[in-house]
Amino acid sequence: MKRILLIVAIISTFNFQLSTCRAQSGDDAYRKGDYETAVEQYEAVLATGYASADLYYNLGNAYYRTHQMGLAILNYERALRLEPSMSDARENLALAESKTVDRITPLPKLFIVRWVDVLCTRITPAAWRVVWLVLLALVCLSVATMRLAPRRSLRKTGLVVGMLGILLLVIVTLLLISSTRRYNAHSQAVVLQPAITVKSSPEAQSTDKLVLHEGTKLTVSDSLEGWYKITIADGTTGWCRTADIERI
């Protein structure tokens, strides 16, 4: 058993060193302006199973330089998925999106819905779990204060803090559940072809509904034999081929 674990550790170390070397080669190629080679090196690192926000960000930059906006947007989004606070990725994403063809007006949302969307996309599930644990500890401390504090004023303070903590704990629990579902769903996708035709049903001979262009983001809600059911920001739904888009 120990020998097997040692072999696994050696292989893992070798793969990590190889990935690091390729990533460095990609960085060197990017600095020299050889963006095609940079893309090849970064994609080779991803093929080993290693991924990070910085790697996706650098790959997005390389694709942007080669004028492949769909792949640039895809990788900026993947970087933000792993590290929502990466401001450089968010700025470059906005720049890449400004160069896309489609201009879709999103459906209006209630303030509370927009607020939840921001909280669930800008904060990772891991961070929400930390907040949840802190609030749980606060509630437990408040309960202990209510029961054990020698003075009435301290017990009343414990009661107030405990009630507030429970309320916040419920809110954070709901946000944690929503954030985790969004993170695991992989329902967001990006159009990678120069132009695709969205169909009314998952059949090549069905009615054309609209044409979408490279870089447009959409939501996948269902799949059927090589087709995705998609929804764009203005609420329009339809079907497109799975090969034409890629999930974030």
C-alpha positions in Angstrom: 0.0 0.0 0.0 2.8 2.4 0.9 4.5 1.6 -2.4 1.4 2.4 -4.3 1.0 5.7 -2.5 4.6 6.5 -3.2 4.2 5.8 -6.9 1.0 8.0 -7.0 2.9 10.8 -5.2 5.8 10.6 -7.7 3.5 10.7 -10.7 1.5 13.6 -9.2 4.7 15.5 -8.6 6.0 14.8 -12.1 2.6 16.0 -13.6 2.7 19.2 -11.5 6.2 20.0 -12.6 5.4 19.3 -16.2 2.3 21.5 -15.9 4.4 24.3 -14.3 7.0 24.0 -17.0 4.4 24.2 -19.8 2.6 27.2 -18.1 6.0 29.0 -17.9 6.6 28.2 -21.6 3.2 29.7 -22.3 4.0 32.8 -20.4 7.3 33.2 -22.2 5.6 32.7 -25.6 3.0 35.3 -24.7 5.6 37.9 -23.7 7.3 37.3 -27.0 4.1 37.9 -28.9 3.8 34.3 -30.0 0.2 34.0 -28.9 -0.6 30.8 -30.9 2.2 28.9 -29.0 1.0 30.4 -25.7 -2.5 29.0 -26.4 -1.0 25.5 -27.2 1.0 25.5 -24.0 -1.8 26.7 -21.8 -4.2 24.2 -23.3 -1.6 21.4 -22.8 -1.5 22.3 -19.1 -5.4 22.1 -18.9 -5.2 18.7 -20.6 -3.2 17.3 -17.7 -6.1 18.1 -15.4 -4.5 21.1 -13.7 -6.6 24.3 -13.7 -6.5 27.6 -11.9 -7.9 31.1 -12.3 -4.6 32.5 -13.4 -4.2 29.8 -16.1 -7.7 30.5 -17.5 -7.0 34.2 -17.4 -3.8 33.9 -19.3 -5.4 31.6 -21.8 -8.2 34.1 -22.2 -5.7 36.8 -22.9 -3.9 34.6 -25.5 -7.2 33.9 -27.3 -8.1 37.6 -27.2 -4.8 38.4 -28.9 -5.6 35.9 -31.6 -9.0 37.5 -32.1 -10.9 34.4 -30.9 -13.5 36.3 -28.8 -15.7 33.3 -28.0 -12.8 31.3 -26.5 -11.5 34.4 -24.7 -14.8 35.1 -23.1 -15.2 31.4 -22.1 -11.8 31.4 -20.3 -12.3 34.7 -18.6 -15.6 33.4 -17.3 -13.9 30.2 -16.1 -11.3 32.3 -14.3 -14.0 34.3 -12.6 -15.8 31.1 -11.7 -12.8 30.0 -9.7 -11.9 33.5 -8.4 -14.8 36.0 -8.6 -12.7 38.8 -7.2 -10.2 38.8 -10.1 -10.8 42.3 -11.3 -8.4 42.0 -14.3 -10.4 39.1 -15.6 -13.7 41.0 -15.2 -12.3 44.0 -17.0 -10.9 42.0 -19.9 -14.2 40.1 -20.1 -16.1 43.3 -20.5 -13.6 44.4 -23.2 -14.0 41.1 -25.1 -17.8 41.3 -24.8 -17.7 44.8 -26.3 -16.3 43.3 -29.5 -19.1 40.7 -30.0 -21.8 41.1 -32.5 -25.0 40.4 -30.6 -26.5 43.1 -28.4 -29.2 41.5 -26.3 -31.3 43.5 -23.8 -31.7 41.4 -20.7 -35.1 40.9 -19.1 -35.7 43.3 -16.2 -35.2 41.8 -12.8 -36.4 42.8 -9.3 -33.8 44.4 -7.1 -33.7 41.5 -4.7 -33.1 39.0 -7.6 -30.3 41.2 -9.0 -28.8 41.4 -5.5 -28.9 37.6 -5.1 -27.4 37.1 -8.5 -24.5 39.4 -7.6 -23.9 37.7 -4.2 -24.0 34.2 -5.8 -21.7 35.0 -8.6 -19.2 37.3 -6.9 -18.7 35.0 -3.8 -17.7 31.4 -4.2 -19.5 28.6 -2.3 -16.3 28.0 -0.3 -16.4 31.6 1.0 -20.1 31.3 1.9 -19.3 28.2 3.9 -16.8 30.1 5.9 -19.4 32.9 6.6 -21.9 30.2 7.5 -19.5 28.6 10.1 -18.7 32.0 11.6 -22.4 32.8 12.0 -23.0 29.3 13.5 -20.3 29.9 16.0 -21.8 33.3 16.9 -25.2 31.7 17.5 -23.7 29.1 19.7 -21.8 31.7 21.7 -25.0 33.7 22.0 -26.9 30.7 23.3 -24.1 30.0 25.8 -24.3 33.7 27.0 -28.0 33.5 27.4 -27.7 30.4 29.7 -24.5 31.1 31.6 -24.1 34.9 31.8 -24.4 36.0 35.5 -26.0 39.4 34.6 -29.4 39.9 33.1 -28.1 42.6 30.7 -25.6 40.1 29.2 -28.3 37.5 28.8 -30.5 40.0 27.0 -27.6 41.0 24.8 -27.0 37.3 24.0 -30.7 36.9 23.1 -30.7 39.8 20.7 -27.4 38.8 19.1 -28.6 35.2 18.9 -31.8 36.1 17.1 -29.9 38.4 14.7 -27.4 35.6 14.1 -30.1 33.0 13.4 -31.7 35.4 10.9 -28.4 35.9 9.1 -27.7 32.2 9.3 -30.9 31.4 7.5 -30.1 34.1 4.8 -26.6 32.8 4.3 -27.8 29.2 4.2 -30.1 30.1 1.3 -27.3 32.0 -0.5 -24.9 29.1 0.1 -27.4 26.6 -1.4 -28.1 28.9 -4.4 -24.4 29.6 -5.0 -23.5 25.9 -4.8 -26.3 24.9 -7.2 -25.1 27.6 -9.7 -21.5 26.5 -9.3 -22.2 22.8 -9.9 -24.8 23.3 -12.6 -22.5 24.5 -15.4 -25.6 25.8 -17.1 -24.0 28.9 -18.6 -22.4 28.5 -22.0 -20.7 30.6 -24.7 -21.2 30.5 -28.5 -17.9 29.5 -30.1 -18.8 29.4 -33.8 -18.8 32.6 -35.9 -22.6 32.2 -36.2 -25.1 29.6 -35.2 -28.8 29.2 -36.0 -31.1 28.6 -33.1 -33.9 26.2 -34.0 -37.5 25.9 -32.6 -37.0 22.2 -31.9 -34.0 19.7 -31.7 -34.1 18.9 -35.4 -32.1 20.2 -38.3 -35.3 20.7 -40.4 -37.2 22.6 -37.8 -38.0 26.3 -38.0 -35.1 28.9 -37.6 -35.7 31.2 -34.7 -32.7 33.5 -34.7 -29.0 33.6 -35.3 -26.4 34.1 -32.6 -22.8 35.0 -33.0 -19.5 34.1 -31.4 -19.1 35.2 -27.8 -22.8 35.4 -26.9 -23.5 33.9 -23.5 -26.6 31.8 -22.9 -28.1 29.3 -20.4 -28.5 25.6 -21.1 -31.6 24.0 -19.6 -31.9 20.7 -21.3 -30.2 18.4 -23.8 -31.3 15.8 -26.4 -29.2 13.8 -28.8 -26.7 16.3 -29.8 -28.8 19.4 -29.1 -29.0 21.8 -26.2 -32.1 23.7 -25.2 -30.9 27.3 -24.6 -32.2 30.6 -23.3 -30.6 33.9 -24.0 -30.7 37.0 -21.8 -33.9 38.5 -23.3 -35.8 35.3 -22.4 -35.9 33.8 -26.0 -35.6 30.0 -26.0 -34.6 27.5 -28.7 -32.3 24.6 -29.6 -28.8 24.6 -30.9 -26.2 21.9 -31.6 -24.0 20.9 -28.7 -20.9 21.3 -30.9 -21.6 25.0 -31.4 -21.4 26.1 -27.8 -19.3 25.2 -24.7 -20.4 25.2 -21.1 -18.5 27.5 -18.8 
